[in-house]
Each structure stands twice: as C-alpha cells, then as structure tokens.
Amino acid sequence: MRLILRFSSWLDTVISALTVALLLTVTGIVILAVVLRYVFNAPLTYSYDLATVLFAWVVFLGLALAERDRAHLAVDVLDQALGPRMRTALVVLRQLALIALTLTVAWIGWRLTMRAGMIMPSMRISIRWLYASLPIGCAALALAQLLILPRLIAEAQGRAPEAGAGEGQGRG
C-alpha cells in the first residue's frame, strides 16, 4: 500500500507541475500575443494554435488532478442509504466501470490521434500534438481512478484511509 501511495504522490507531483507550467505558458502566450498585436502592431501568427494545443493538454491532464481531489461531479445518495458491505461493492463496481469507460475513451482517442495527418499551418506541426492530449489525459485519469480505489473502499467501509492517502478535499 505504501508503494501505491508513493507512486500516486509522485504522479500527482509530475502532473501538477506539468499542468501549472502549461497553464503559465498559455497565459504568457496570450498576453504576449495581445501586446504584440495591439501595442506593436505585429501579431504572432501561431499564438492561437499554440494556446489551443497547450490548453487542451491542461484540460485533459487536469482530469487526473480533479480525480485525486474527488472534484468530479458525483451523486452519492444511494451510497448513503446502503450498509457498509453493499456500499463498498457499489463503490468498487462504479469505480471499475469508470476505469473501463475512461480506458475506452483513451483507446478511441489514441486511434483518432494515429489517424490524424493534418499539419497545423501556423506552426508546421502535426495536429496529433493536439489530439494526443485526449488519450494521454484519459490514461492518466484511469490511473488516478485506479490509485484512488483503496481510499474509496476504506471510506465506504467507514474506515479512515491510511495516512497520506487522504489528499484533496473530497466530496462533501
């Protein structure tokens, strides 16, 4: 269990750092584009496309971070009405279904990425850089869904999760 917690913490750190760096880059590009266009009358031709690509990565990598914090929308009325055993079974079944769905979207996104052949004219790079955010973000989300499962089981059984496993704010 400790190995899972360490790996989860490492993954959260990497994804958080990458997401923050991408978001700061998007912000910088947009500010630079506005200043160059309206102050110096010299627009960046690639700013819109680059900001779009980077923002897609922020969104899809952010899915995994939101899962860690349990910030995704959830309806847990049924959970509260069930006893600990049934609640645990429901939580596990629901989480496994979410993992399967997320991996399916990642697979479809990967196939879409591999079929894309268009070049973004403003930057002369493949559109795959944009499309790849979907399968990689969904794979990270599936991994986050899997890593949070022990904590969800502990909470469903009415136990406190292991120390260090209770990151984030949770649903409440």
C-alpha positions as CSV (number, residue, x, y, z in Angstrom):
1,M,0.0,0.0,0.0
2,R,2.9,2.4,0.8
3,L,4.3,1.9,-2.7
4,I,0.9,2.8,-4.2
5,L,0.8,6.0,-2.1
6,R,4.3,6.9,-3.1
7,F,3.7,6.3,-6.8
8,S,0.4,8.3,-6.5
9,S,2.1,11.2,-4.8
10,W,4.9,11.2,-7.5
11,L,2.4,11.1,-10.3
12,D,0.4,13.9,-8.7
13,T,3.5,16.0,-8.4
14,V,4.6,15.4,-12.0
15,I,1.1,16.1,-13.5
16,S,0.6,19.1,-11.2
17,A,4.0,20.6,-12.2
18,L,3.3,19.9,-15.9
19,T,-0.2,21.4,-15.8
20,V,1.0,24.5,-14.0
21,A,3.8,25.0,-16.4
22,L,1.5,24.6,-19.4
23,L,-1.1,27.0,-17.9
24,L,1.6,29.6,-17.3
25,T,2.9,29.2,-20.8
26,V,-0.7,29.6,-22.3
27,T,-1.1,32.7,-20.2
28,G,2.2,34.1,-21.3
29,I,1.5,33.4,-25.0
30,V,-1.9,35.1,-24.8
31,I,-0.5,38.1,-23.1
32,L,2.4,38.3,-25.5
33,A,0.1,38.0,-28.5
34,V,-2.2,40.8,-27.2
35,V,0.7,43.1,-26.5
36,L,2.4,42.4,-29.9
37,R,-0.8,42.8,-31.8
38,Y,-2.2,46.0,-30.1
39,V,0.9,47.8,-29.0
40,F,3.4,46.9,-31.7
41,N,1.0,46.0,-34.5
42,A,3.0,42.8,-35.1
43,P,0.7,39.8,-34.4
44,L,2.0,36.3,-33.6
45,T,0.6,34.1,-36.3
46,Y,0.9,30.9,-34.2
47,S,-0.4,32.2,-30.8
48,Y,-4.0,31.0,-31.2
49,D,-3.0,27.5,-32.4
50,L,-0.3,27.1,-29.7
51,A,-2.6,28.3,-26.9
52,T,-5.3,25.8,-28.1
53,V,-2.9,22.9,-28.1
54,L,-1.5,23.7,-24.7
55,F,-4.9,24.4,-23.2
56,A,-6.2,21.0,-24.4
57,W,-3.3,19.4,-22.5
58,V,-4.1,21.4,-19.4
59,V,-7.7,20.3,-19.5
60,F,-7.1,16.6,-20.1
61,L,-4.2,16.3,-17.6
62,G,-6.3,18.3,-15.1
63,L,-8.8,15.4,-15.2
64,A,-6.4,13.2,-13.2
65,L,-5.8,16.0,-10.7
66,A,-9.6,16.5,-10.2
67,E,-10.0,12.8,-9.7
68,R,-7.3,12.9,-7.0
69,D,-9.2,15.6,-5.2
70,R,-12.5,13.9,-6.0
71,A,-13.7,17.1,-7.6
72,H,-15.7,15.5,-10.4
73,L,-19.5,15.7,-10.1
74,A,-21.0,12.7,-8.3
75,V,-24.4,11.7,-7.0
76,D,-23.9,9.7,-3.8
77,V,-27.5,9.4,-2.5
78,L,-27.5,5.7,-2.9
79,D,-24.2,5.3,-1.2
80,Q,-25.6,6.9,2.0
81,A,-28.6,4.6,2.0
82,L,-26.6,1.4,1.9
83,G,-24.8,-0.5,4.6
84,P,-21.0,-0.8,4.6
85,R,-20.8,-4.1,2.6
86,M,-23.2,-3.0,-0.2
87,R,-21.7,0.5,-0.2
88,T,-18.3,-1.0,-0.7
89,A,-19.5,-3.2,-3.5
90,L,-21.2,-0.3,-5.2
91,V,-18.1,1.9,-4.9
92,V,-15.9,-0.8,-6.4
93,L,-18.3,-1.6,-9.2
94,R,-18.8,2.1,-10.1
95,Q,-15.0,2.8,-10.0
96,L,-14.2,-0.2,-12.2
97,A,-16.9,0.9,-14.7
98,L,-15.4,4.4,-14.7
99,I,-11.9,3.0,-15.3
100,A,-13.3,0.9,-18.2
101,L,-15.1,3.9,-19.7
102,T,-12.0,6.1,-19.4
103,L,-9.7,3.5,-20.9
104,T,-12.2,3.0,-23.8
105,V,-12.1,6.8,-24.5
106,A,-8.3,6.7,-24.2
107,W,-8.2,3.9,-26.8
108,I,-10.6,5.6,-29.2
109,G,-8.6,8.9,-28.7
110,W,-5.4,7.0,-29.5
111,R,-6.8,5.6,-32.7
112,L,-8.0,9.1,-33.7
113,T,-4.6,10.5,-32.9
114,M,-2.9,7.9,-35.1
115,R,-5.2,8.6,-38.0
116,A,-4.8,12.4,-37.9
117,G,-2.4,13.5,-40.6
118,M,-3.2,17.2,-40.9
119,I,-0.5,19.8,-40.3
120,M,-1.2,23.0,-38.3
121,P,-0.1,25.6,-40.9
122,S,0.8,28.3,-38.4
123,M,3.3,26.2,-36.5
124,R,4.0,23.5,-39.1
125,I,3.4,20.7,-36.6
126,S,1.1,17.7,-36.8
127,I,-2.4,18.1,-35.4
128,R,-1.5,14.9,-33.4
129,W,0.0,17.1,-30.8
130,L,-3.5,18.4,-30.1
131,Y,-5.3,15.1,-30.4
132,A,-2.8,13.2,-28.2
133,S,-4.0,15.2,-25.2
134,L,-7.2,13.1,-25.1
135,P,-5.7,9.6,-24.9
136,I,-2.9,10.6,-22.6
137,G,-5.1,12.6,-20.3
138,C,-7.7,9.8,-20.2
139,A,-4.9,7.2,-19.5
140,A,-3.7,9.5,-16.6
141,L,-7.3,9.7,-15.4
142,A,-7.8,5.9,-15.5
143,L,-4.6,5.5,-13.5
144,A,-5.8,8.1,-11.0
145,Q,-9.1,6.3,-10.7
146,L,-7.3,3.1,-10.0
147,L,-5.0,4.6,-7.5
148,I,-7.8,6.3,-5.5
149,L,-9.7,2.9,-5.3
150,P,-8.2,1.8,-1.9
151,R,-9.1,5.2,-0.4
152,L,-12.7,4.9,-1.7
153,I,-13.0,1.4,-0.3
154,A,-11.8,2.5,3.1
155,E,-14.2,5.4,3.2
156,A,-17.1,3.1,2.0
157,Q,-16.4,0.7,4.9
158,G,-16.4,3.6,7.3
159,R,-12.7,3.4,8.0
160,A,-10.3,6.3,7.8
161,P,-7.9,5.9,4.8
162,E,-4.2,5.3,5.5
163,A,-2.1,8.3,6.5
164,G,-1.1,10.2,3.3
165,A,-4.0,8.7,1.3
166,G,-6.5,11.4,2.2
167,E,-5.1,14.1,-0.1
168,G,-7.6,16.5,-1.5
169,Q,-10.8,17.9,-0.2
170,G,-13.1,15.0,-1.1
171,R,-16.8,15.2,-1.7
172,G,-18.9,16.7,0.9
